[in-house]
Amino acid sequence: MSQFHITSDTTEDTFDSTESLPEAIRIAREVTKNGQSGETVCIEYKGKNIWQFILMPNGEVTEKALA
């Protein structure tokens, strides 16, 4: 069972899951880059958001650790 889930805060969709935090970060960055400006993508661990990614209007992805 995967521990890290990549989800959209906007739509509550789950994009992918993985056992590795570095892999989850890589996937979340890619999902964010392919999304809409302002959309928030998070990495969940044990039901809590621990990392957040946002696509800025200039195409830059910002991220921050929440835990």
PDB file with SEQRES, HELIX, SHEET and CRYST1 records, atoms N, CA, C and O in Angstrom:
SEQRES   1 A   67  MET SER GLN PHE HIS ILE THR SER ASP THR THR GLU ASP          
SEQRES   2 A   67  THR PHE ASP SER THR GLU SER LEU PRO GLU ALA ILE ARG          
SEQRES   3 A   67  ILE ALA ARG GLU VAL THR LYS ASN GLY GLN SER GLY GLU          
SEQRES   4 A   67  THR VAL CYS ILE GLU TYR LYS GLY LYS ASN ILE TRP GLN          
SEQRES   5 A   67  PHE ILE LEU MET PRO ASN GLY GLU VAL THR GLU LYS ALA          
SEQRES   6 A   67  LEU ALA                                                      
HELIX    1 AA1 LEU A   21  LYS A   33  1                                  13    
SHEET    1 AA1 5 THR A  14  THR A  18  0                                        
SHEET    2 AA1 5 PHE A   4  SER A   8 -1                                        
SHEET    3 AA1 5 THR A  40  TYR A  45 -1                                        
SHEET    4 AA1 5 LYS A  48  LEU A  55 -1                                        
SHEET    5 AA1 5 VAL A  61  ALA A  65 -1                                        
CRYST1    1.000    1.000    1.000  90.00  90.00  90.00 P 1           1          
ATOM      1  N   MET A   1       0.837  -1.183   0.000  1.00  0.00           N  
ATOM      2  CA  MET A   1       0.000   0.000   0.000  1.00  0.00           C  
ATOM      3  C   MET A   1       0.879   1.242   0.000  1.00  0.00           C  
ATOM      4  O   MET A   1       1.801   1.346   0.809  1.00  0.00           O  
ATOM      5  N   SER A   2       0.610   2.177  -0.888  1.00  0.00           N  
ATOM      6  CA  SER A   2       1.391   3.406  -1.007  1.00  0.00           C  
ATOM      7  C   SER A   2       1.130   4.328   0.179  1.00  0.00           C  
ATOM      8  O   SER A   2       0.015   4.419   0.691  1.00  0.00           O  
ATOM      9  N   GLN A   3       2.186   5.000   0.593  1.00  0.00           N  
ATOM     10  CA  GLN A   3       2.078   5.899   1.738  1.00  0.00           C  
ATOM     11  C   GLN A   3       1.810   7.344   1.341  1.00  0.00           C  
ATOM     12  O   GLN A   3       1.145   8.072   2.078  1.00  0.00           O  
ATOM     13  N   PHE A   4       2.320   7.772   0.184  1.00  0.00           N  
ATOM     14  CA  PHE A   4       2.211   9.155  -0.247  1.00  0.00           C  
ATOM     15  C   PHE A   4       1.249   9.257  -1.415  1.00  0.00           C  
ATOM     16  O   PHE A   4       1.395   8.547  -2.410  1.00  0.00           O  
ATOM     17  N   HIS A   5       0.261  10.142  -1.297  1.00  0.00           N  
ATOM     18  CA  HIS A   5      -0.763  10.303  -2.325  1.00  0.00           C  
ATOM     19  C   HIS A   5      -0.696  11.726  -2.866  1.00  0.00           C  
ATOM     20  O   HIS A   5      -0.660  12.688  -2.099  1.00  0.00           O  
ATOM     21  N   ILE A   6      -0.679  11.852  -4.194  1.00  0.00           N  
ATOM     22  CA  ILE A   6      -0.643  13.150  -4.843  1.00  0.00           C  
ATOM     23  C   ILE A   6      -2.077  13.511  -5.205  1.00  0.00           C  
ATOM     24  O   ILE A   6      -2.722  12.821  -5.995  1.00  0.00           O  
ATOM     25  N   THR A   7      -2.573  14.606  -4.617  1.00  0.00           N  
ATOM     26  CA  THR A   7      -3.979  14.973  -4.776  1.00  0.00           C  
ATOM     27  C   THR A   7      -4.140  16.439  -5.169  1.00  0.00           C  
ATOM     28  O   THR A   7      -3.226  17.246  -5.000  1.00  0.00           O  
ATOM     29  N   SER A   8      -5.307  16.763  -5.692  1.00  0.00           N  
ATOM     30  CA  SER A   8      -5.664  18.143  -6.008  1.00  0.00           C  
ATOM     31  C   SER A   8      -6.541  18.677  -4.894  1.00  0.00           C  
ATOM     32  O   SER A   8      -7.561  18.073  -4.560  1.00  0.00           O  
ATOM     33  N   ASP A   9      -6.151  19.813  -4.312  1.00  0.00           N  
ATOM     34  CA  ASP A   9      -7.014  20.458  -3.321  1.00  0.00           C  
ATOM     35  C   ASP A   9      -8.241  21.058  -3.991  1.00  0.00           C  
ATOM     36  O   ASP A   9      -9.290  21.206  -3.364  1.00  0.00           O  
ATOM     37  N   THR A  10      -8.107  21.401  -5.258  1.00  0.00           N  
ATOM     38  CA  THR A  10      -9.184  22.041  -5.996  1.00  0.00           C  
ATOM     39  C   THR A  10     -10.304  21.049  -6.331  1.00  0.00           C  
ATOM     40  O   THR A  10     -11.479  21.320  -6.085  1.00  0.00           O  
ATOM     41  N   THR A  11      -9.925  19.904  -6.892  1.00  0.00           N  
ATOM     42  CA  THR A  11     -10.924  18.919  -7.350  1.00  0.00           C  
ATOM     43  C   THR A  11     -11.024  17.701  -6.450  1.00  0.00           C  
ATOM     44  O   THR A  11     -11.934  16.887  -6.607  1.00  0.00           O  
ATOM     45  N   GLU A  12     -10.096  17.567  -5.504  1.00  0.00           N  
ATOM     46  CA  GLU A  12     -10.004  16.421  -4.604  1.00  0.00           C  
ATOM     47  C   GLU A  12      -9.714  15.110  -5.333  1.00  0.00           C  
ATOM     48  O   GLU A  12      -9.943  14.030  -4.789  1.00  0.00           O  
ATOM     49  N   ASP A  13      -9.206  15.209  -6.573  1.00  0.00           N  
ATOM     50  CA  ASP A  13      -8.794  14.019  -7.323  1.00  0.00           C  
ATOM     51  C   ASP A  13      -7.467  13.513  -6.790  1.00  0.00           C  
ATOM     52  O   ASP A  13      -6.641  14.294  -6.318  1.00  0.00           O  
ATOM     53  N   THR A  14      -7.262  12.194  -6.867  1.00  0.00           N  
ATOM     54  CA  THR A  14      -5.969  11.603  -6.569  1.00  0.00           C  
ATOM     55  C   THR A  14      -5.299  11.275  -7.894  1.00  0.00           C  
ATOM     56  O   THR A  14      -5.858  10.539  -8.707  1.00  0.00           O  
ATOM     57  N   PHE A  15      -4.089  11.823  -8.119  1.00  0.00           N  
ATOM     58  CA  PHE A  15      -3.376  11.622  -9.372  1.00  0.00           C  
ATOM     59  C   PHE A  15      -2.523  10.371  -9.365  1.00  0.00           C  
ATOM     60  O   PHE A  15      -2.457   9.657 -10.365  1.00  0.00           O  
ATOM     61  N   ASP A  16      -1.866  10.097  -8.243  1.00  0.00           N  
ATOM     62  CA  ASP A  16      -0.956   8.962  -8.172  1.00  0.00           C  
ATOM     63  C   ASP A  16      -0.625   8.700  -6.705  1.00  0.00           C  
ATOM     64  O   ASP A  16      -0.942   9.508  -5.831  1.00  0.00           O  
ATOM     65  N   SER A  17       0.012   7.567  -6.448  1.00  0.00           N  
ATOM     66  CA  SER A  17       0.472   7.209  -5.110  1.00  0.00           C  
ATOM     67  C   SER A  17       1.824   6.525  -5.241  1.00  0.00           C  
ATOM     68  O   SER A  17       2.118   5.895  -6.257  1.00  0.00           O  
ATOM     69  N   THR A  18       2.639   6.655  -4.206  1.00  0.00           N  
ATOM     70  CA  THR A  18       3.965   6.045  -4.228  1.00  0.00           C  
ATOM     71  C   THR A  18       4.448   5.777  -2.806  1.00  0.00           C  
ATOM     72  O   THR A  18       3.892   6.302  -1.840  1.00  0.00           O  
ATOM     73  N   GLU A  19       5.478   4.963  -2.691  1.00  0.00           N  
ATOM     74  CA  GLU A  19       6.080   4.653  -1.392  1.00  0.00           C  
ATOM     75  C   GLU A  19       7.186   5.636  -1.015  1.00  0.00           C  
ATOM     76  O   GLU A  19       7.607   5.677   0.141  1.00  0.00           O  
ATOM     77  N   SER A  20       7.659   6.427  -1.980  1.00  0.00           N  
ATOM     78  CA  SER A  20       8.831   7.263  -1.802  1.00  0.00           C  
ATOM     79  C   SER A  20       8.465   8.749  -1.826  1.00  0.00           C  
ATOM     80  O   SER A  20       7.780   9.202  -2.743  1.00  0.00           O  
ATOM     81  N   LEU A  21       8.919   9.511  -0.823  1.00  0.00           N  
ATOM     82  CA  LEU A  21       8.667  10.949  -0.805  1.00  0.00           C  
ATOM     83  C   LEU A  21       9.352  11.655  -1.979  1.00  0.00           C  
ATOM     84  O   LEU A  21       8.714  12.491  -2.619  1.00  0.00           O  
ATOM     85  N   PRO A  22      10.621  11.360  -2.295  1.00  0.00           N  
ATOM     86  CA  PRO A  22      11.226  12.020  -3.461  1.00  0.00           C  
ATOM     87  C   PRO A  22      10.449  11.750  -4.761  1.00  0.00           C  
ATOM     88  O   PRO A  22      10.316  12.645  -5.596  1.00  0.00           O  
ATOM     89  N   GLU A  23       9.952  10.556  -4.930  1.00  0.00           N  
ATOM     90  CA  GLU A  23       9.146  10.225  -6.115  1.00  0.00           C  
ATOM     91  C   GLU A  23       7.818  10.982  -6.078  1.00  0.00           C  
ATOM     92  O   GLU A  23       7.351  11.464  -7.111  1.00  0.00           O  
ATOM     93  N   ALA A  24       7.215  11.089  -4.909  1.00  0.00           N  
ATOM     94  CA  ALA A  24       5.961  11.835  -4.771  1.00  0.00           C  
ATOM     95  C   ALA A  24       6.168  13.307  -5.121  1.00  0.00           C  
ATOM     96  O   ALA A  24       5.312  13.909  -5.769  1.00  0.00           O  
ATOM     97  N   ILE A  25       7.280  13.891  -4.707  1.00  0.00           N  
ATOM     98  CA  ILE A  25       7.594  15.282  -5.022  1.00  0.00           C  
ATOM     99  C   ILE A  25       7.777  15.448  -6.525  1.00  0.00           C  
ATOM    100  O   ILE A  25       7.273  16.409  -7.107  1.00  0.00           O  
ATOM    101  N   ARG A  26       8.490  14.525  -7.157  1.00  0.00           N  
ATOM    102  CA  ARG A  26       8.700  14.589  -8.606  1.00  0.00           C  
ATOM    103  C   ARG A  26       7.365  14.541  -9.347  1.00  0.00           C  
ATOM    104  O   ARG A  26       7.129  15.340 -10.253  1.00  0.00           O  
ATOM    105  N   ILE A  27       6.498  13.611  -8.966  1.00  0.00           N  
ATOM    106  CA  ILE A  27       5.190  13.463  -9.607  1.00  0.00           C  
ATOM    107  C   ILE A  27       4.342  14.710  -9.378  1.00  0.00           C  
ATOM    108  O   ILE A  27       3.711  15.209 -10.310  1.00  0.00           O  
ATOM    109  N   ALA A  28       4.322  15.215  -8.149  1.00  0.00           N  
ATOM    110  CA  ALA A  28       3.513  16.393  -7.827  1.00  0.00           C  
ATOM    111  C   ALA A  28       3.964  17.614  -8.626  1.00  0.00           C  
ATOM    112  O   ALA A  28       3.127  18.387  -9.093  1.00  0.00           O  
ATOM    113  N   ARG A  29       5.262  17.795  -8.788  1.00  0.00           N  
ATOM    114  CA  ARG A  29       5.763  18.914  -9.598  1.00  0.00           C  
ATOM    115  C   ARG A  29       5.275  18.785 -11.041  1.00  0.00           C  
ATOM    116  O   ARG A  29       4.840  19.766 -11.643  1.00  0.00           O  
ATOM    117  N   GLU A  30       5.347  17.586 -11.586  1.00  0.00           N  
ATOM    118  CA  GLU A  30       4.920  17.356 -12.967  1.00  0.00           C  
ATOM    119  C   GLU A  30       3.421  17.581 -13.126  1.00  0.00           C  
ATOM    120  O   GLU A  30       2.989  18.206 -14.095  1.00  0.00           O  
ATOM    121  N   VAL A  31       2.626  17.080 -12.187  1.00  0.00           N  
ATOM    122  CA  VAL A  31       1.175  17.283 -12.228  1.00  0.00           C  
ATOM    123  C   VAL A  31       0.861  18.776 -12.154  1.00  0.00           C  
ATOM    124  O   VAL A  31       0.002  19.274 -12.881  1.00  0.00           O  
ATOM    125  N   THR A  32       1.559  19.481 -11.275  1.00  0.00           N  
ATOM    126  CA  THR A  32       1.327  20.918 -11.109  1.00  0.00           C  
ATOM    127  C   THR A  32       1.651  21.672 -12.394  1.00  0.00           C  
ATOM    128  O   THR A  32       0.886  22.542 -12.808  1.00  0.00           O  
ATOM    129  N   LYS A  33       2.776  21.348 -13.030  1.00  0.00           N  
ATOM    130  CA  LYS A  33       3.185  22.012 -14.275  1.00  0.00           C  
ATOM    131  C   LYS A  33       2.146  21.837 -15.377  1.00  0.00           C  
ATOM    132  O   LYS A  33       1.977  22.718 -16.220  1.00  0.00           O  
ATOM    133  N   ASN A  34       1.452  20.707 -15.371  1.00  0.00           N  
ATOM    134  CA  ASN A  34       0.466  20.405 -16.408  1.00  0.00           C  
ATOM    135  C   ASN A  34      -0.944  20.873 -16.039  1.00  0.00           C  
ATOM    136  O   ASN A  34      -1.888  20.645 -16.795  1.00  0.00           O  
ATOM    137  N   GLY A  35      -1.092  21.520 -14.892  1.00  0.00           N  
ATOM    138  CA  GLY A  35      -2.412  21.952 -14.427  1.00  0.00           C  
ATOM    139  C   GLY A  35      -2.727  23.386 -14.814  1.00  0.00           C  
ATOM    140  O   GLY A  35      -2.087  23.979 -15.683  1.00  0.00           O  
ATOM    141  N   GLN A  36      -3.724  23.916 -14.145  1.00  0.00           N  
ATOM    142  CA  GLN A  36      -4.178  25.285 -14.350  1.00  0.00           C  
ATOM    143  C   GLN A  36      -3.498  26.217 -13.351  1.00  0.00           C  
ATOM    144  O   GLN A  36      -3.190  25.816 -12.228  1.00  0.00           O  
ATOM    145  N   SER A  37      -3.267  27.451 -13.761  1.00  0.00           N  
ATOM    146  CA  SER A  37      -2.694  28.448 -12.878  1.00  0.00           C  
ATOM    147  C   SER A  37      -3.556  28.597 -11.623  1.00  0.00           C  
ATOM    148  O   SER A  37      -4.778  28.713 -11.711  1.00  0.00           O  
ATOM    149  N   GLY A  38      -2.915  28.593 -10.469  1.00  0.00           N  
ATOM    150  CA  GLY A  38      -3.621  28.750  -9.200  1.00  0.00           C  
ATOM    151  C   GLY A  38      -4.080  27.449  -8.577  1.00  0.00           C  
ATOM    152  O   GLY A  38      -4.463  27.426  -7.408  1.00  0.00           O  
ATOM    153  N   GLU A  39      -4.048  26.359  -9.343  1.00  0.00           N  
ATOM    154  CA  GLU A  39      -4.473  25.065  -8.797  1.00  0.00           C  
ATOM    155  C   GLU A  39      -3.453  24.580  -7.767  1.00  0.00           C  
ATOM    156  O   GLU A  39      -2.246  24.718  -7.969  1.00  0.00           O  
ATOM    157  N   THR A  40      -3.933  24.023  -6.683  1.00  0.00           N  
ATOM    158  CA  THR A  40      -3.077  23.515  -5.619  1.00  0.00           C  
ATOM    159  C   THR A  40      -3.025  21.997  -5.675  1.00  0.00           C  
ATOM    160  O   THR A  40      -4.056  21.324  -5.670  1.00  0.00           O  
ATOM    161  N   VAL A  41      -1.802  21.468  -5.728  1.00  0.00           N  
ATOM    162  CA  VAL A  41      -1.573  20.026  -5.693  1.00  0.00           C  
ATOM    163  C   VAL A  41      -0.827  19.733  -4.393  1.00  0.00           C  
ATOM    164  O   VAL A  41       0.112  20.445  -4.036  1.00  0.00           O  
ATOM    165  N   CYS A  42      -1.245  18.692  -3.694  1.00  0.00           N  
ATOM    166  CA  CYS A  42      -0.625  18.353  -2.409  1.00  0.00           C  
ATOM    167  C   CYS A  42      -0.163  16.909  -2.378  1.00  0.00           C  
ATOM    168  O   CYS A  42      -0.642  16.054  -3.123  1.00  0.00           O  
ATOM    169  N   ILE A  43       0.782  16.674  -1.491  1.00  0.00           N  
ATOM    170  CA  ILE A  43       1.175  15.309  -1.157  1.00  0.00           C  
ATOM    171  C   ILE A  43       0.572  15.016   0.206  1.00  0.00           C  
ATOM    172  O   ILE A  43       0.800  15.746   1.170  1.00  0.00           O  
ATOM    173  N   GLU A  44      -0.196  13.945   0.274  1.00  0.00           N  
ATOM    174  CA  GLU A  44      -0.799  13.516   1.534  1.00  0.00           C  
ATOM    175  C   GLU A  44      -0.010  12.349   2.109  1.00  0.00           C  
ATOM    176  O   GLU A  44       0.463  11.476   1.380  1.00  0.00           O  
ATOM    177  N   TYR A  45       0.121  12.353   3.422  1.00  0.00           N  
ATOM    178  CA  TYR A  45       0.743  11.254   4.149  1.00  0.00           C  
ATOM    179  C   TYR A  45      -0.107  10.990   5.380  1.00  0.00           C  
ATOM    180  O   TYR A  45      -0.294  11.876   6.214  1.00  0.00           O  
ATOM    181  N   LYS A  46      -0.612   9.795   5.492  1.00  0.00           N  
ATOM    182  CA  LYS A  46      -1.480   9.411   6.610  1.00  0.00           C  
ATOM    183  C   LYS A  46      -2.666  10.368   6.767  1.00  0.00           C  
ATOM    184  O   LYS A  46      -3.053  10.726   7.879  1.00  0.00           O  
ATOM    185  N   GLY A  47      -3.235  10.775   5.612  1.00  0.00           N  
ATOM    186  CA  GLY A  47      -4.437  11.600   5.617  1.00  0.00           C  
ATOM    187  C   GLY A  47      -4.217  13.093   5.827  1.00  0.00           C  
ATOM    188  O   GLY A  47      -5.179  13.858   5.892  1.00  0.00           O  
ATOM    189  N   LYS A  48      -2.951  13.514   5.932  1.00  0.00           N  
ATOM    190  CA  LYS A  48      -2.663  14.939   6.132  1.00  0.00           C  
ATOM    191  C   LYS A  48      -1.780  15.453   4.994  1.00  0.00           C  
ATOM    192  O   LYS A  48      -0.875  14.758   4.531  1.00  0.00           O  
ATOM    193  N   ASN A  49      -2.060  16.682   4.552  1.00  0.00           N  
ATOM    194  CA  ASN A  49      -1.218  17.300   3.538  1.00  0.00           C  
ATOM    195  C   ASN A  49       0.124  17.670   4.166  1.00  0.00           C  
ATOM    196  O   ASN A  49       0.177  18.362   5.182  1.00  0.00           O  
ATOM    197  N   ILE A  50       1.208  17.198   3.545  1.00  0.00           N  
ATOM    198  CA  ILE A  50       2.539  17.495   4.080  1.00  0.00           C  
ATOM    199  C   ILE A  50       3.370  18.363   3.141  1.00  0.00           C  
ATOM    200  O   ILE A  50       4.397  18.906   3.548  1.00  0.00           O  
ATOM    201  N   TRP A  51       2.936  18.498   1.886  1.00  0.00           N  
ATOM    202  CA  TRP A  51       3.682  19.292   0.907  1.00  0.00           C  
ATOM    203  C   TRP A  51       2.686  19.889  -0.062  1.00  0.00           C  
ATOM    204  O   TRP A  51       1.737  19.215  -0.462  1.00  0.00           O  
ATOM    205  N   GLN A  52       2.883  21.141  -0.449  1.00  0.00           N  
ATOM    206  CA  GLN A  52       1.923  21.828  -1.318  1.00  0.00           C  
ATOM    207  C   GLN A  52       2.644  22.469  -2.501  1.00  0.00           C  
ATOM    208  O   GLN A  52       3.719  23.049  -2.350  1.00  0.00           O  
ATOM    209  N   PHE A  53       2.031  22.353  -3.684  1.00  0.00           N  
ATOM    210  CA  PHE A  53       2.575  22.901  -4.930  1.00  0.00           C  
ATOM    211  C   PHE A  53       1.493  23.754  -5.583  1.00  0.00           C  
ATOM    212  O   PHE A  53       0.325  23.367  -5.627  1.00  0.00           O  
ATOM    213  N   ILE A  54       1.896  24.929  -6.093  1.00  0.00           N  
ATOM    214  CA  ILE A  54       0.945  25.825  -6.768  1.00  0.00           C  
ATOM    215  C   ILE A  54       1.584  26.321  -8.066  1.00  0.00           C  
ATOM    216  O   ILE A  54       2.741  26.741  -8.083  1.00  0.00           O  
ATOM    217  N   LEU A  55       0.811  26.265  -9.148  1.00  0.00           N  
ATOM    218  CA  LEU A  55       1.271  26.807 -10.419  1.00  0.00           C  
ATOM    219  C   LEU A  55       0.938  28.287 -10.458  1.00  0.00           C  
ATOM    220  O   LEU A  55      -0.228  28.674 -10.369  1.00  0.00           O  
ATOM    221  N   MET A  56       1.974  29.119 -10.592  1.00  0.00           N  
ATOM    222  CA  MET A  56       1.805  30.563 -10.634  1.00  0.00           C  
ATOM    223  C   MET A  56       1.444  31.003 -12.054  1.00  0.00           C  
ATOM    224  O   MET A  56       1.703  30.269 -13.008  1.00  0.00           O  
ATOM    225  N   PRO A  57       0.850  32.189 -12.207  1.00  0.00           N  
ATOM    226  CA  PRO A  57       0.473  32.681 -13.553  1.00  0.00           C  
ATOM    227  C   PRO A  57       1.644  32.760 -14.529  1.00  0.00           C  
ATOM    228  O   PRO A  57       1.434  32.661 -15.738  1.00  0.00           O  
ATOM    229  N   ASN A  58       2.874  32.937 -14.036  1.00  0.00           N  
ATOM    230  CA  ASN A  58       4.054  33.014 -14.908  1.00  0.00           C  
ATOM    231  C   ASN A  58       4.598  31.633 -15.285  1.00  0.00           C  
ATOM    232  O   ASN A  58       5.617  31.542 -15.969  1.00  0.00           O  
ATOM    233  N   GLY A  59       3.935  30.561 -14.852  1.00  0.00           N  
ATOM    234  CA  GLY A  59       4.353  29.196 -15.180  1.00  0.00           C  
ATOM    235  C   GLY A  59       5.290  28.570 -14.168  1.00  0.00           C  
ATOM    236  O   GLY A  59       5.648  27.400 -14.297  1.00  0.00           O  
ATOM    237  N   GLU A  60       5.690  29.331 -13.163  1.00  0.00           N  
ATOM    238  CA  GLU A  60       6.577  28.830 -12.117  1.00  0.00           C  
ATOM    239  C   GLU A  60       5.784  27.997 -11.113  1.00  0.00           C  
ATOM    240  O   GLU A  60       4.642  28.322 -10.790  1.00  0.00           O  
ATOM    241  N   VAL A  61       6.399  26.920 -10.625  1.00  0.00           N  
ATOM    242  CA  VAL A  61       5.779  26.103  -9.584  1.00  0.00           C  
ATOM    243  C   VAL A  61       6.390  26.495  -8.249  1.00  0.00           C  
ATOM    244  O   VAL A  61       7.604  26.412  -8.067  1.00  0.00           O  
ATOM    245  N   THR A  62       5.541  26.924  -7.309  1.00  0.00           N  
ATOM    246  CA  THR A  62       6.018  27.201  -5.962  1.00  0.00           C  
ATOM    247  C   THR A  62       5.647  26.011  -5.080  1.00  0.00           C  
ATOM    248  O   THR A  62       4.650  25.328  -5.317  1.00  0.00           O  
ATOM    249  N   GLU A  63       6.454  25.782  -4.078  1.00  0.00           N  
ATOM    250  CA  GLU A  63       6.179  24.653  -3.197  1.00  0.00           C  
ATOM    251  C   GLU A  63       6.588  24.991  -1.781  1.00  0.00           C  
ATOM    252  O   GLU A  63       7.459  25.828  -1.543  1.00  0.00           O  
ATOM    253  N   LYS A  64       5.934  24.318  -0.846  1.00  0.00           N  
ATOM    254  CA  LYS A  64       6.336  24.479   0.559  1.00  0.00           C  
ATOM    255  C   LYS A  64       5.954  23.233   1.335  1.00  0.00           C  
ATOM    256  O   LYS A  64       4.940  22.587   1.070  1.00  0.00           O  
ATOM    257  N   ALA A  65       6.802  22.920   2.301  1.00  0.00           N  
ATOM    258  CA  ALA A  65       6.527  21.806   3.206  1.00  0.00           C  
ATOM    259  C   ALA A  65       5.535  22.293   4.248  1.00  0.00           C  
ATOM    260  O   ALA A  65       5.680  23.388   4.791  1.00  0.00           O  
ATOM    261  N   LEU A  66       4.536  21.482   4.521  1.00  0.00           N  
ATOM    262  CA  LEU A  66       3.502  21.852   5.484  1.00  0.00           C  
ATOM    263  C   LEU A  66       3.704  21.189   6.838  1.00  0.00           C  
ATOM    264  O   LEU A  66       3.138  21.631   7.838  1.00  0.00           O  
ATOM    265  N   ALA A  67       4.502  20.137   6.877  1.00  0.00           N  
ATOM    266  CA  ALA A  67       4.677  19.409   8.145  1.00  0.00           C  
ATOM    267  C   ALA A  67       6.057  19.588   8.704  1.00  0.00           C  
ATOM    268  O   ALA A  67       6.369  19.044   9.763  1.00  0.00           O  
TER     269      ALA A  67                                                      
END                                                                             
